[in-house]
Amino acid sequence: MKLPSFWPDTLFTRMVLLIAGLLLLGQAAVYGFLHAYEYGPRSQRLADLWAQTLILASAVPPSAYPVLQRQFDDRHIRLSTAAPVPEQAVPPRNRFLRSVETRLRDRLGPTAAIRIDRSTHRLWLSWQDKRPIQLGLPIAQGNPVPLPYFRLIALLILSLLGGFLAARQINRPLTTLVNAVARLREGRLPDPVIAHGPRDIRELATRFNRLLADIDALIKERQLVLVGVSHDLRTPLTRIRLASEFLPESAADTREEIVANIREMDSIIEQFIGYARDGREETPQLVALDMLVAETIERSGTPENGGNIRFAPGLGGKTLPIQPVAMSRLIRNLIDNALQHGTAPIDVETSLQGDRAVLRVHDHGPGIPPDRLAAMTHPYVHGSASGGIGLGLAIVERIARNHGGRLTLANDPQGGLEAIVSLPIAYSRPRLAAD
């Protein structure tokens, strides 16, 4: 059984705690150093002073005690050679006074003692030499001096603040890089990262920017190749189709088969071109999604297919910042995918859910095996043996992602596959990247 870990999971929090802990340890080390070199000498000096006072008081003849007492009265010190230390006086509990008492006995012998009388607020020094002598020294009245909680709390806050500022200085450029990598993973090409901070972080940012430039160049080169190849393929296909029109009537079946094959190849080429495009060339506009869906349904497929598509608008003319051509391609691909791999009728529905617009396309076919749902948005993955090259849903997923949305595929328990595209109502279009 794995024990729970109380150590923070984020690098920033760990660095804050580590730096704050080091600052606190440094303060504790300084305190220990000062204590070692100040605490001992202070207690020794005080023990020497009190020992000298007791020795001098013991050396004074009894006849001079009244004069000495008058001088002590000015300092609120009591001198006694007959009366013992008050019974309520107790040994000191203060560590410093205990150290002074130990050093005092080293100087004067075991009869030297320190007692505290809290009722009269006096510290009593007693010593038995030729005759007993007690000196009562005034101590501060009232409560004992409390621990400096405010200073301790302030020290802790300053240590945490220092740790926070130091960790932030290091973690901020790393956070920028992490966010840039996250945008790249989502299919968006981030802006170049500003190289600042320590030298190692600047070097990492510089190399990351070079990687972004290489990816951008690779994307453009792939687009150029795909578009160029697709364009070059369409030229001979056009010639083949024109030549098929001149076939005799006796070869009408052959002509129709050739034309059907050309249409299929042209559709495949169109998907390649659609997948190669990433939307850089199209500027987002505020468009009513319901109207765009209705126009796309009207233009999609043959009249008989159009009759098998049922549309239920639910956005009420709500406009979204979208790329009209790319979004029309998304809608058309979803409908074509449902018509080709599913069973009519095809239900298309739009709705508003919070701050997102939702487009649903539902067919009544057999659906997709659950273990293959997650892979259906990958390029060249087929959901059935009904033809196609497996780019339709990949294009849909990319267009949705480039608009800040997401595509979700789910099997309806009552039959059929449901494709759900969720789009934000307000979205700032970033730079886009191909997969």
C-alpha positions as CSV (number, residue, x, y, z in Angstrom):
1,M,0.0,0.0,0.0
2,K,1.4,3.3,-1.0
3,L,1.6,5.8,1.8
4,P,0.2,9.3,1.1
5,S,2.9,11.9,0.4
6,F,2.6,15.3,2.0
7,W,5.4,16.7,-0.1
8,P,3.9,19.2,-2.7
9,D,3.7,18.0,-6.2
10,T,4.5,21.2,-8.0
11,L,8.1,22.4,-8.6
12,F,7.1,26.0,-7.6
13,T,5.7,25.0,-4.2
14,R,8.7,22.7,-3.5
15,M,11.2,25.5,-4.3
16,V,9.3,28.0,-2.1
17,L,9.3,25.6,0.9
18,L,13.0,24.6,0.3
19,I,14.2,28.2,0.1
20,A,12.1,29.3,3.0
21,G,13.4,26.3,5.0
22,L,17.0,27.2,4.2
23,L,16.3,30.8,5.2
24,L,14.9,29.7,8.5
25,L,17.7,27.3,9.1
26,G,20.1,30.1,8.4
27,Q,18.4,32.3,10.9
28,A,18.5,29.5,13.5
29,A,22.2,29.0,12.8
30,V,22.9,32.7,13.3
31,Y,20.8,32.6,16.5
32,G,22.7,29.6,17.7
33,F,26.1,31.2,16.9
34,L,25.2,34.4,18.8
35,H,23.8,32.4,21.7
36,A,27.0,30.4,22.0
37,Y,29.2,33.4,21.9
38,E,27.0,35.8,23.9
39,Y,24.9,33.6,26.3
40,G,27.9,32.1,28.1
41,P,30.0,35.3,28.5
42,R,26.9,37.3,29.8
43,S,26.1,34.7,32.4
44,Q,29.8,34.6,33.5
45,R,30.0,38.4,33.8
46,L,26.8,38.5,35.9
47,A,28.0,35.7,38.1
48,D,31.3,37.5,38.6
49,L,29.5,40.7,39.5
50,W,27.2,39.1,42.0
51,A,30.1,37.1,43.5
52,Q,32.1,40.3,44.0
53,T,29.0,42.0,45.6
54,L,28.6,39.1,48.0
55,I,32.3,39.1,48.9
56,L,32.3,42.8,49.5
57,A,29.1,42.7,51.5
58,S,30.5,39.8,53.6
59,A,33.8,41.7,54.2
60,V,32.0,44.7,55.7
61,P,32.1,44.7,59.5
62,P,28.6,44.5,61.1
63,S,29.0,48.0,62.6
64,A,29.0,49.4,59.0
65,Y,25.8,47.6,57.9
66,P,23.4,50.5,58.7
67,V,25.5,52.9,56.5
68,L,25.7,50.2,53.8
69,Q,22.0,49.6,54.0
70,R,21.2,53.3,53.5
71,Q,23.3,53.2,50.4
72,F,21.5,50.0,49.2
73,D,18.1,51.6,49.9
74,D,18.7,54.1,47.1
75,R,19.0,51.1,44.8
76,H,16.1,49.2,46.4
77,I,18.5,46.4,47.6
78,R,18.0,44.7,50.9
79,L,20.9,43.4,53.0
80,S,20.4,40.8,55.6
81,T,22.8,38.8,57.8
82,A,20.3,37.4,60.3
83,A,16.9,36.7,58.6
84,P,17.0,33.8,56.2
85,V,15.7,34.0,52.7
86,P,11.9,34.1,52.6
87,E,10.3,30.6,52.5
88,Q,8.2,31.5,49.4
89,A,11.4,32.1,47.5
90,V,12.1,29.3,45.0
91,P,15.0,28.2,42.8
92,P,15.1,29.9,39.4
93,R,13.4,28.1,36.5
94,N,15.0,30.4,34.0
95,R,17.8,28.7,32.1
96,F,19.9,31.8,32.1
97,L,19.6,32.2,35.9
98,R,20.4,28.6,36.5
99,S,23.6,29.0,34.5
100,V,24.5,32.1,36.5
101,E,23.8,30.1,39.8
102,T,26.1,27.3,38.6
103,R,28.9,29.8,37.8
104,L,28.3,31.6,41.1
105,R,28.8,28.3,43.0
106,D,32.0,27.7,41.0
107,R,33.3,31.0,42.4
108,L,31.9,31.0,46.0
109,G,31.3,27.3,46.7
110,P,28.1,25.2,47.2
111,T,26.6,27.6,49.8
112,A,25.9,30.2,47.1
113,A,22.4,30.2,45.9
114,I,19.9,32.2,43.9
115,R,16.2,32.3,44.9
116,I,13.2,34.0,43.3
117,D,10.5,35.6,45.5
118,R,7.6,36.4,43.1
119,S,5.4,37.8,45.9
120,T,7.8,40.6,46.6
121,H,9.4,40.6,43.2
122,R,12.9,40.1,44.4
123,L,15.9,38.0,43.5
124,W,17.8,36.8,46.5
125,L,21.5,36.1,46.5
126,S,22.6,34.0,49.5
127,W,26.0,32.9,50.7
128,Q,27.4,31.3,53.8
129,D,31.0,32.4,54.5
130,K,32.2,33.5,57.9
131,R,28.6,34.5,58.5
132,P,25.4,34.2,56.4
133,I,24.6,37.0,54.1
134,Q,21.6,37.6,51.8
135,L,21.1,40.3,49.2
136,G,17.6,41.0,47.8
137,L,17.7,42.6,44.4
138,P,14.5,44.1,42.8
139,I,13.3,42.4,39.7
140,A,10.7,43.7,37.1
141,Q,7.1,43.4,38.4
142,G,4.3,41.9,36.4
143,N,4.1,39.0,34.0
144,P,7.2,37.4,32.6
145,V,8.4,38.6,29.3
146,P,6.6,36.6,26.7
147,L,8.2,34.9,23.7
148,P,8.5,37.3,20.7
149,Y,5.7,35.7,18.8
150,F,5.3,38.6,16.5
151,R,8.9,38.6,15.5
152,L,8.8,34.9,15.0
153,I,5.8,35.1,12.8
154,A,7.3,38.1,10.9
155,L,10.5,36.0,10.4
156,L,8.4,33.1,9.0
157,I,6.5,35.4,6.7
158,L,9.7,37.0,5.4
159,S,11.3,33.6,4.8
160,L,8.2,32.4,2.9
161,L,8.1,35.7,0.9
162,G,11.8,35.3,0.1
163,G,11.3,31.8,-1.0
164,F,8.3,32.8,-3.1
165,L,10.2,35.6,-4.9
166,A,13.2,33.4,-5.5
167,A,11.1,30.5,-6.8
168,R,9.0,32.8,-8.9
169,Q,12.1,34.2,-10.6
170,I,13.1,30.7,-11.6
171,N,9.7,29.1,-12.2
172,R,8.1,31.9,-14.3
173,P,10.1,31.2,-17.5
174,L,9.5,27.5,-16.9
175,T,5.8,28.1,-16.6
176,T,5.9,30.0,-19.9
177,L,7.6,27.1,-21.6
178,V,5.1,24.6,-20.1
179,N,2.2,26.7,-21.4
180,A,3.7,26.9,-24.8
181,V,4.2,23.2,-25.0
182,A,0.6,22.6,-23.8
183,R,-0.6,24.9,-26.7
184,L,1.5,23.0,-29.1
185,R,0.1,19.7,-27.9
186,E,-3.4,21.1,-28.5
187,G,-2.5,21.8,-32.1
188,R,-1.8,25.5,-31.7
189,L,1.5,26.9,-32.7
190,P,2.4,29.3,-29.8
191,D,4.3,32.5,-30.2
192,P,8.0,32.4,-29.7
193,V,9.0,32.4,-26.0
194,I,10.8,35.4,-24.7
195,A,14.1,34.3,-23.4
196,H,14.7,35.7,-19.9
197,G,15.8,34.5,-16.5
198,P,19.0,32.4,-15.7
199,R,21.3,31.4,-18.6
200,D,20.1,27.8,-18.6
201,I,16.5,28.9,-18.9
202,R,17.4,31.3,-21.7
203,E,19.2,28.6,-23.6
204,L,16.2,26.3,-23.2
205,A,13.8,29.0,-24.5
206,T,16.1,29.7,-27.4
207,R,16.2,26.1,-28.4
208,F,12.4,25.8,-28.0
209,N,11.9,28.8,-30.3
210,R,14.2,27.0,-32.9
211,L,12.0,23.9,-32.5
212,L,8.9,26.0,-33.2
213,A,10.5,27.5,-36.3
214,D,11.4,24.0,-37.5
215,I,7.8,22.8,-36.9
216,D,6.4,25.8,-38.7
217,A,8.6,25.2,-41.7
218,L,7.8,21.5,-41.7
219,I,4.0,22.2,-41.6
220,K,4.3,24.7,-44.5
221,E,6.4,22.2,-46.5
222,R,3.9,19.4,-45.9
223,Q,1.0,21.6,-47.0
224,L,2.9,22.6,-50.1
225,V,3.6,19.0,-51.0
226,L,0.0,17.8,-50.3
227,V,-1.6,20.6,-52.2
228,G,0.8,20.3,-55.0
229,V,0.4,16.5,-55.4
230,S,-3.4,16.9,-55.2
231,H,-3.4,19.6,-57.8
232,D,-1.2,17.5,-60.1
233,L,-3.5,14.5,-59.7
234,R,-6.6,16.5,-60.6
235,T,-5.2,17.5,-64.0
236,P,-5.0,13.9,-65.4
237,L,-8.3,13.0,-63.7
238,T,-10.0,15.9,-65.5
239,R,-8.5,14.7,-68.9
240,I,-9.7,11.1,-68.1
241,R,-13.2,12.4,-67.4
242,L,-13.3,14.5,-70.6
243,A,-12.1,11.5,-72.6
244,S,-14.8,9.2,-71.0
245,E,-17.5,11.6,-72.3
246,F,-16.5,10.7,-75.9
247,L,-16.9,6.9,-75.4
248,P,-19.7,5.4,-77.6
249,E,-23.1,4.7,-76.2
250,S,-22.3,1.0,-76.2
251,A,-19.8,1.7,-73.5
252,A,-22.2,3.7,-71.3
253,D,-21.7,1.3,-68.3
254,T,-17.9,1.7,-68.6
255,R,-18.3,5.5,-68.8
256,E,-20.4,5.6,-65.7
257,E,-18.0,3.4,-63.8
258,I,-15.1,5.7,-64.8
259,V,-17.0,8.8,-63.8
260,A,-17.9,7.2,-60.4
261,N,-14.2,6.3,-59.8
262,I,-13.1,9.8,-60.8
263,R,-15.6,11.3,-58.3
264,E,-14.3,9.0,-55.6
265,M,-10.7,9.9,-56.3
266,D,-11.7,13.6,-56.5
267,S,-13.3,13.3,-53.1
268,I,-10.2,11.6,-51.7
269,I,-8.0,14.4,-53.1
270,E,-10.4,17.0,-51.6
271,Q,-9.9,15.3,-48.2
272,F,-6.2,15.5,-48.6
273,I,-6.3,19.2,-49.4
274,G,-8.7,19.8,-46.5
275,Y,-6.4,18.0,-44.1
276,A,-3.4,19.9,-45.4
277,R,-5.0,23.2,-44.7
278,D,-4.8,24.5,-41.1
279,G,-7.0,27.6,-41.3
280,R,-4.2,30.2,-41.3
281,E,-5.5,31.8,-44.5
282,E,-9.1,32.4,-43.1
283,T,-10.0,35.2,-40.8
284,P,-12.6,34.4,-38.0
285,Q,-16.0,36.2,-38.4
286,L,-19.1,36.5,-36.2
287,V,-21.4,34.0,-37.9
288,A,-24.8,32.5,-36.9
289,L,-24.1,28.8,-36.5
290,D,-27.7,27.8,-37.1
291,M,-27.7,29.5,-40.5
292,L,-24.4,28.1,-41.5
293,V,-25.6,24.5,-40.6
294,A,-28.8,25.0,-42.6
295,E,-26.8,26.3,-45.6
296,T,-24.3,23.4,-45.4
297,I,-27.1,20.8,-45.2
298,E,-28.8,22.4,-48.2
299,R,-25.6,22.2,-50.2
300,S,-24.5,18.7,-49.0
301,G,-25.1,15.6,-51.1
302,T,-27.9,14.7,-53.4
303,P,-31.5,15.8,-53.0
304,E,-32.5,12.3,-51.7
305,N,-29.8,12.6,-49.0
306,G,-30.9,16.0,-48.1
307,G,-34.3,14.6,-47.3
308,N,-32.8,12.2,-44.9
309,I,-31.2,15.0,-42.8
310,R,-33.4,16.5,-40.0
311,F,-32.1,19.7,-38.5
312,A,-33.3,21.2,-35.2
313,P,-31.8,24.6,-34.6
314,G,-31.4,25.7,-31.0
315,L,-29.1,28.7,-30.9
316,G,-31.7,31.3,-31.8
317,G,-29.5,33.3,-34.1
318,K,-26.5,33.3,-31.7
319,T,-23.3,34.3,-33.4
320,L,-19.9,32.8,-32.8
321,P,-16.4,33.9,-33.8
322,I,-15.6,31.1,-36.3
323,Q,-14.0,30.6,-39.7
324,P,-17.0,30.1,-42.0
325,V,-15.3,27.9,-44.6
326,A,-13.5,25.7,-42.1
327,M,-16.7,25.3,-40.0
328,S,-18.7,24.5,-43.1
329,R,-16.2,21.8,-43.9
330,L,-16.6,20.5,-40.3
331,I,-20.3,20.3,-40.6
332,R,-20.2,18.7,-44.1
333,N,-17.6,16.1,-43.0
334,L,-19.8,15.1,-40.0
335,I,-22.9,14.8,-42.2
336,D,-21.0,12.9,-45.0
337,N,-19.5,10.6,-42.4
338,A,-23.0,9.8,-40.9
339,L,-24.5,9.3,-44.4
340,Q,-21.6,7.0,-45.5
341,H,-21.1,4.9,-42.4
342,G,-24.4,5.2,-40.6
343,T,-28.1,4.8,-41.4
344,A,-30.7,7.5,-42.2
345,P,-32.3,9.6,-40.9
346,I,-29.4,11.8,-39.8
347,D,-30.4,14.1,-36.9
348,V,-28.5,17.4,-36.6
349,E,-29.1,19.6,-33.6
350,T,-27.6,22.8,-32.1
351,S,-28.0,24.0,-28.5
352,L,-26.6,26.4,-26.0
353,Q,-25.0,25.0,-22.9
354,G,-23.6,27.6,-20.6
355,D,-20.9,29.5,-22.4
356,R,-20.6,26.9,-25.2
357,A,-22.5,26.2,-28.4
358,V,-23.0,22.5,-29.0
359,L,-23.5,20.8,-32.4
360,R,-24.8,17.2,-32.5
361,V,-24.9,14.9,-35.5
362,H,-26.6,11.5,-34.8
363,D,-27.1,8.7,-37.2
364,H,-29.0,5.4,-36.7
365,G,-26.3,3.0,-37.9
366,P,-24.4,0.3,-36.0
367,G,-22.1,2.7,-34.2
368,I,-18.4,2.1,-33.5
369,P,-16.9,-0.6,-31.3
370,P,-16.2,1.1,-27.9
371,D,-12.5,0.2,-28.0
372,R,-12.0,2.1,-31.2
373,L,-13.9,5.3,-30.4
374,A,-10.8,7.1,-29.0
375,A,-8.8,6.4,-32.2
376,M,-11.4,7.5,-34.6
377,T,-10.1,11.1,-34.7
378,H,-6.7,10.0,-35.7
379,P,-5.7,10.3,-39.4
380,Y,-6.3,7.2,-41.6
381,V,-8.4,5.4,-39.1
382,H,-11.5,3.7,-40.5
383,G,-14.7,3.0,-38.6
384,S,-16.2,0.6,-41.1
385,A,-15.6,-1.0,-44.4
386,S,-17.7,1.5,-46.3
387,G,-14.8,3.2,-48.0
388,G,-12.9,6.5,-47.4
389,I,-9.4,7.1,-46.3
390,G,-10.1,8.0,-42.6
391,L,-9.5,11.7,-42.7
392,G,-13.0,13.0,-42.2
393,L,-13.2,12.9,-38.4
394,A,-9.5,13.9,-38.2
395,I,-10.3,17.1,-40.1
396,V,-13.4,17.7,-37.8
397,E,-11.3,17.2,-34.7
398,R,-8.6,19.6,-35.9
399,I,-11.1,22.4,-36.9
400,A,-12.9,22.1,-33.6
401,R,-9.6,22.3,-31.7
402,N,-8.5,25.3,-33.7
403,H,-11.6,27.0,-32.6
404,G,-11.0,26.2,-28.9
405,G,-13.6,23.4,-29.0
406,R,-13.5,19.7,-28.8
407,L,-15.0,16.7,-30.6
408,T,-16.6,13.8,-28.7
409,L,-17.8,10.6,-30.2
410,A,-20.3,8.3,-28.3
411,N,-22.5,5.4,-29.1
412,D,-26.2,5.9,-28.5
413,P,-27.6,3.1,-26.3
414,Q,-30.6,3.0,-28.7
415,G,-28.4,2.7,-31.7
416,G,-26.2,4.9,-33.9
417,L,-23.2,7.1,-33.4
418,E,-23.4,10.6,-32.0
419,A,-20.7,13.2,-32.8
420,I,-20.7,16.2,-30.5
421,V,-18.8,19.4,-31.2
422,S,-18.6,21.9,-28.4
423,L,-17.5,25.4,-29.3
424,P,-16.9,28.4,-27.0
425,I,-19.1,31.4,-27.5
426,A,-16.2,33.8,-27.2
427,Y,-12.8,32.7,-28.4
428,S,-9.6,34.4,-29.4
429,R,-8.1,32.6,-32.3
430,P,-4.4,31.6,-31.8
431,R,-1.8,30.6,-34.3
432,L,-2.7,27.2,-35.6
433,A,-0.6,24.1,-36.1
434,A,-1.2,20.9,-38.0
435,D,-0.9,17.6,-36.3
